[in-house]
Amino acid sequence: MPADQTPGQPAAGGAHAASLDPAATGGAPRLLARAALRDVAWEVGVPKPDPAIVVDGVTRSFGGLTAVSVDHLEVQRGGITGLIGPNGAGKTTLFNLLTGFDQPNTGTWSFDGRPLGKLAPHQVARLGVVRTFQLTKALSRLTVLQNMLLGAQGQKGESFWRALVPGTWRAQERANTEKAMELLGRFKLDRKKDDFAGTLSGGQRKLLEMARALMSDPKVVMLDEPMAGVNPALTQSLLGHVKDLREEGMTVVFVEHDMDVVRDISDWVVVMAAGKVIAEGPPQSISQNQAVVDAYLGAHHDAPLTIEEEDRVLAEAEAAIAREQHAEGDVIGSETRREENR
């Protein structure tokens, strides 16, 4: 933690971050993002200098299980925010809520000040918030290029009457195709353009899904475990592409379990456990947070036991051993008696 910052300190970086001069930070979006967050307190729900997404009081329950319960969360614009937590922490459910694939029981959330509640996924995407999935959603029986063209927005040929007049949409179709091929080249999938998406490897499908998301010129890209199931060679490629999104001015939120990846590319990290946000801060702060350690490894996993606690644990272990030995003796005794009776 910075020397002039203590836990619970109010965010002091708003005015400072808003006045940052790109020339003073080298003009790099990564440096700008980290500079904007430099003076933000490391505490749950802390305000950000320029939030793109704001979440308030969002809860989602399935029967008696509360999958998400987020009091307040802000995502800084132009940075890469890592969302981490144990399995079942509610990360993907939160993604589903923010992108319209699910609806909460309570709460509100907004993008650029515009409420996103009650909007369908395609409406959220049209506003500039797109996502990928942990299990890719490529359409297997369409070619790679056809999958890409589906991601373009405002296509005139989708209108029934305009579709009957090719002259109204052919120029747009050519422009979309050129854009799709440019993105496929960037993701090194241009040679696969005529292959069915179902023939791609798992890593290539991840690349295709990310490339297709960029067809809509998004402002926020939400990636659900983009590195899961990807071989090491493609992992490095994906990491580079995620960093490129920030360089192009997009806001990135991603779910990941590999802490080396999180430390490498994140400007800010949000930690969830049991549906709640339990910690926020820059990557280097997370390993120092006891709440995070407890969430992953169990509370007091490394705390030294007192003499009384050691005696209690030993007594419980000895009692369990005695019960097992007694049970084994009963079984042997009953088998012996059966043999004698024969």
N, C-alpha and C positions, 0 to 999 in steps of 0.2 A: 504494500500500500504506500502511496506517496507520503513523504514525510509530513506534508502539511495537510493531510487528510486523515480523518479518523472515522471509524464505523459510525453510521448514522448521521454524518455531516451532510447538510443540505447541498444539493447540486449547485456548484458555483460557476459552472462553465457556460451558461446560456449566452450571456452577452459576449463573453470572451470568444466562444466558438463561433458565434454568428459573425464576428468581425474578422475572422481568420483570413489572412491574405494568402491566396494560393502561391504567390511568389515566395512568401516567407517559409512555406512548408515544402518547397520544391515542386509544387503543382501536382504532386501525385495524389490521386484519390485515396490511396491507403493511408498516407500521412495525414490527409485532411480528416478522414474518418477517425483516426486514433487521436488526433489533436482535439477534435470536437468532444471526444469522450474523456479526455485526460483529467478534467476536474470534476467529473461526475462521481458522486458517492457510490461506494460499493454496497448498495442495500437494495432490498426487494422493492419494486414499484417506484424506483427513483425516476424523476422527470428527466427527459433527454433534451438537449439543446434544440433539435429539429426533428421531432418524431414523425415518421411516415405512417405508422400504425399505432393506434391507441386502443387498449382493451380495458374495459371496466366491468367488474362484477360478473364475469362470465362463468356460468356453471353448466355442467352437463352430467346427468345421471342416467344410468341404465339399471332400472329396477332399484335395488337398494345400494348400488355401487355408484359413488361419485367419481367419475372419470376425470373431470376437469373442474377446478375451483380457483380461478385466477381473479384476485381482487383488483389489481392494476398492473398493467404492463405497457411499456412504450418501446418501440423499435426505432432506432436511430436511422434517419435517411442517409443513403449513400454508403453505409457500412455493411459488413458481413457479421451477422449475429448468429452464433451457434446455439442451438437448443439441445441440451443434453439431459440425461436422466436415466435411471434404471428402466428395464423393460416394464411396461405397464404404468409408466409415470404419467401418461396422458398426452404425450407429445404429438402423436399422429392425430388424436382426437381434436386437439387444439388447432392443428393444421386444417382439419376438415371443417371446423367451425368458422375459421377465418376466411376460408375460400368458398363457402356456400354449400359444401357437400354434406353438412349436417347443421342442425339448428339447436341452439342452447336452450336450457330451461329458463335461465335468467341472464341478464347482462346485455351490454352494448359494446360494439367495436366499430372503428372507423378507419378509413384510409384517406389521407389528405383532408381530414375534417368532414368527410362524407360518410354517413352511416352505411354499413354494409349488411346490417341485419335484414333478414327476409329476402335477400337477393339470391338468385340462382347462380350456380357456378359460372355459367357463360356470361352473366351480367357482371359478376365480380371480375372476370377476365377482361371484359371490355373496358373496365375502369383502369386496368393496368396491373392487376394482381393475378399472377399465374403460378401454377405449382406443378411439380412432378410427383411421382408416386414411388413408394418403396418397391412395389411390384409394378413394373412398367406397363403402360396402357397402350403400347403400339398396336395398331390394327394389323394383325398378322397376314391377312390375305390381300392387303394393299401393298404396293411397292413403297420403298423408302421415300421416293419423291412424292408419291401421292399422300403419304402420311404428313409430309412437310406442308403440302399445299392446304391440307385441312386446318392448319394452324393460322392461316392468314385471315384477318378480319375484314368485314365490310365488302365481301366479294359480291359483285353485281350479278354474277351468274347464278347466285343462289335464289334470286327472284324468279318465280315461274314465268312471268311474262318476258322479262329481260332475257331469260335463257333461250327464248325462241328467236331472239335477234342477236346472233353472235357478234355483230359489230359493236355492241354496247359493252362487251366484257372481254373481248380477245386481247386488247392492249393491257388490261389489268392482269389477265392470266399470264401473259408473257412477263410482265414485271414481277409477279409473284414467283414465277418459275426461276427467273434470274436470281431473285433474293434467296429462294430455297437452295439453289445450287451454290450460291456464295456461302451460305451457312453450312451446307454439307461439306464443302471444301475446307472450311475452317475446322470442322469436327472430324475431318479425314474420312468422310463417308460418301464422298462424291462418286467413287467407283462402285458403290453399292446402290446407286440411285434406282436402278431397274430391278433389284433383287426384292423379293418379298420380305417384309419386315420380320416375319416369323422365322426366317433363316439366319437372322443376325445372332451373334452371341449375346449373353446377358449384358456385358459391358457396352457393346455396340448399341443395344437397345436403350441403355441409359443415356448414351451420347445422343441418340436420335430423339429421345424425349426432351432433352435439354434444348437441342437445336430447334425442335418443333415449337417449344415454348417461346423461343425468341422470334418466331415468325410474327407474333402479335405486338412486337415492340413494347414489352412490358416495362413497368416502373419498379415493380417488386417481384422477385422470383423466389418462390418457396420450394426448397428441395428436401424431399423426405428420404433420408439415408441414401444419398447419391452414390456413395462408395460401396454399399453393401453388395457382396457377391461379385465384385469386380476384381480382376487379376491385377497384380501390382503394377504392371506396365500401363494399363489403362487408368489405374487410380491416379498416377502422376498426371496423365493427360486431363482427367476430370478436374483435379485440383487446379491445374492451370486455367481451365475454362471458367471455374468458379471465380477465381481471382480476376479474370478478364471482365466478368460481369460488373464487378465493382469499378474497374478502370473505365468502363463505359457509362458510369453514373447510375447504375441500378442499385437498388437495395436488395440484399440477399439475406434470407433466413433459411438455415438448414439444420436438419436433424442428423446427428452423427454420434456413434459410440466410440470411435477411435480418438482418444485424447491427443495423440500426436497430430492428427489431422486438424482437430479443433484448435490446438495451440498454433498451428502453422498458418491458418487462414483467417481466424476469427479476430474481429476488432472488439467484440463484446460477447459474453457468454451468459446465457440464461439457463438455470438448472431447475428441473422439475422433479418432484417426487410425490407419489400418491395424489396426483392431480393438481398440486399446488406449486407455485414458484417459491423455491426455498433459498435461492441465492442469485445474485447478478454481479457482474464485474468483468474486467479484462481477463484474458486467458490465464495470466500468471497468478491471479488472485484466487482462482477456483480451487487449486490444490491446497491452498492454505485455509480453506473454509471448513470448519469442523462439521457443519450441517451437511455439506456435500460428502465428506468422508463417511459420515454416519449413514447417509442415504444409500451409498454404494456398498459399504462394508458392514453396516450394522452399528448401532450406537455403542460407544465405549468398547469397540472391538480390540483396541490396543491399550486400554486403561489398565494400570497395575491393580491387582486385587489386594484388598486389605487382608490381614490375618484372619479376621472373622469370615470374610467371603471365601478365602481358601479353605478354611475348615468346613464351611457349609458345602462347598463344591465336592470336597473329598468325601464327606459323609454321605452325600447323595450318590456319588459314584460307588462307594462301598456298599450302600444299601441296594443299589441296582444289581451289583455283582452277586450279593448274597441272595437276592430274589431269583436270579437266573440259576445259581447253583442249587437252590432249594427246589426250583421247578425241575431241573435236570434230575435231581435225586428222586423226586416223586415219580418221574417217568421211568427211570431205571428200576425203582422198586416195584412199580406196577408190572413192568415187563418180566421181572424176576419171579414175582408171584404167579403170573400166568404160566410161565414155564414150569414152575413147581407143580401147579395144579394139573398140568398135562401128564 
